[in-house]
Amino acid sequence: MKRNCIIGTLFVIITGTLAHFVYDWSGQNYIAGLFFPVSESTWEHMKLCFFPMLLYSLYMNRTLKDTQPGISCALPAGILTGTFAIPILFYAYTGILGQNFLPLDIGIFVISVLLAFVTVYRLTLSCKSGYFTGILWLTIAVLGLCFLWFTYHPPGIGIFTVYCTAW
């Protein structure tokens, strides 16, 4: 379990970092934009954790669910933890400092991924798969659909505003 979480952490950090550039590398392909950031908004940067972790979680769930019954509940909890840590940490530090800094933004991404996999590891070892599993995976599905829809139809609220232009 620990090995899978370490590999998953590295996988999400590497693929999430590369994902930051895929939309431009694809010539701003419409389909690529659904899964990769199309702007520098906080919302779009949440995709950097969400989709790579979802992909790795599907692998982890398939390979470990028989030996680690709590994994099915822990994985969506970890995805949500990592994904929502990004805006929470970003707005906390920019609220204090009054602006964003690229090194801190990168650090937030890494910390968010670490928090996600620490959550997965700890909940897998302590959690019984059951009552919350369906609700958590449903939340992941709804969030995924929100990422797809809001990519090209963002509401006029702050999290969809482009803050970091230094990237």
N, C-alpha and C positions, 0 to 999 in steps of 0.2 A: 504494500500500500504506500509506504513512504517513498519507495523508488518511483512508483507511478505518479505521485504528486510532484516529485522533483522534476521528472521528465515533462510532466504537464506544465509546470511553471515555466520551464525553459521554452517549451513549444509555444505557449501563449505569448511570452515576452518577444520571442523572435518573430513569430507570424504576425502578432499584433503590430510590431514595429514596421515590418514590411508592408502590412495592410495599409498603413498610413499613406503610402505612395501609389498603391495599385490603381486607384481611380484615374490619376493623371497618367500613369504608365499605360493604361488601357485606351488612352485617347479620350478620356471622359465618357466611357461607355455607360449607357443607361443602366444596364443590368449590373455591371460592376458597382455602380453607385448605390445600389440597394444594399450591398454587403460591406462596402468600404466607405470611409469618410469622403464626402463630396465638398465639405467646407471645414472651416476651422472652429465650428461651434462646439460647445461642450457636448451636446447631444451626439453629434457625429463622432466625437472621440470615444464615446462609450462603446461604439461598435468595435473598437480595437481590442477590447476585452471580451465582449459578448460573443461574437461569432467564432473567434478562435477557441475560446473556452467551451462553447457549445459543441463544436466539432470534436475536440478532445474528450469532452464529457460523454458523448455518444460512444466513443471507443472505450473509455474507462468503464462505463456502465455495462456494456456488452461483455467485456472480458472479466470483470470483477464481481458482477452481481450474484453469482453463485457462491463465491467464497466470502464476500463482504456484503451481506444483505442490507446494511444501512446506506450503501453507496447511492442507491436510487433516490433516496431522500436528500442526501448530502450534496450531490452534484448540482441540482438546481439552486439550492441555498448558496452554494459557493459562487455560481454564476451571478446570482443577484447581488451578493456581497461585493464581488469585484467590480461589477458594472456600475453599481450605485456609489461605490467608494470614490469613483472618479469625480463626479460633480460635487459630492460632499467635500472632499479634500480640496478640490480646485476653488470652490467658492469660499471655503474657510480661509485659505491662505490669501486669496486675492482680496477678500474682504478686510483682512488685517493689513496687508501691505499696500493695497490700493491699485495694484497692477499684477500682471502675470510675468513669470520668468521661465524661459524655455527649460533650463535645467530642473526647476521644480516641477514643471509639467511632466517631464520625462520621469522624474522620481515618483510622481503620483501614479503614473501608469504602472510602474514596477511594484510599488507598494500595494496597489489595488489587486494586481495579479497574485502577489504573495498572500494578501488577506483572503483572496478567493480560495486558494489551495490549502491554506491553514484551516479555513472553515470546512472544506471538503474532508480533510484528514481527520479533524477532531470530531465532526459529526458522524463520519462513517464508523468510527470506533465506538461512539457512544449512543448512536441513534438507532432505533428500530424502524425499519422501513414500514410505512403504514399510512396512517391518517393524513399526514401533510404532503405525502409524495405527489398525489394527483393534483392538489392545489398548487404546489410549487411548479410542477411541469406545465400546468395550465398558465400560470403567471409567465413562465418563460415563453410559451407560445404567443401570448398576448403581447409581450414586450417585443418579441421578434417581428410580429405583424406591425407594431408601432414603428419600429425601425424602418421597415419597408415602406410604409405609408408616409411617414414624416420626412423621409429623405427628400421627396419632391413636393410635399405639401406641408411644410412646417408651420405650426401655429405661431402667432406673433407674440411669443413670450421669451423671457431672457435666456433660457437654456438653449434655444435655437439660434441665438445671436452669435455672430462671430466676434470672439474676444481676443484670441491670440493670433495676431497677424504676423508675428515674428517667425512662424514656422514656414 
